[in-house]
């Protein structure tokens, strides 16, 4: 069913994309970002290791100019700040390459708390004793001891992942 405003109504549900774009444009515009592109591409710009502890906060320009601005980034403590300090020039070059023009000429760093993403630890599931017995029986047919042990290790690893 099409409403008067041209939007489709699917039993009470409507697409949120236009509203989300308006909201993000308003929120990001207040911080100097014209769109979410730099935030979405931050890891590609600075690299995955640096992106874990350094996040862009805002982009400021003098007057009505949209070039030679200052990018404010937040770092998650001393180690990330020191690492980022050594890569500032490279980051400026990469941000400008991302925009396609010299949008940034300076980077200001502030240190604070960031929610760091921790790597997920693999949880070891117990192996079904019946499956382990089947593996042991099948591997026992292999005469070469080294090959038998390696085959068992591979089989055991596969059972742990399932």
Number of C-alpha atoms within 10 A of each C-alpha: 8 9 8 6 6 8 11 14 12 10 7 6 8 10 11 8 9 8 10 11 13 11 12 15 17 15 15 18 15 13 15 19 21 15 15 15 11 16 15 10 14 19 16 13 21 21 12 11 11 18 19 18 21 26 19 18 18 17 23 20 15 10 6 6 10 15 15 16 18 19 22 18 18 20 26 18 15 11 11 18 20 11 15 21 14 10 13 16 14 13 18 21 16 16 22 18 13 17 12 9 13 16 23 22 15 16 18 14 19 15 14 11 11 14 8 11 8 7 6 6 6 7 8 8 10 9 15 10 9 9 13 15 11 11 17 16 11 13 18 14 9 13 9 9 11 10 12 16 14 12 17 18 13 11 16 16 12 11 16 14 12 7
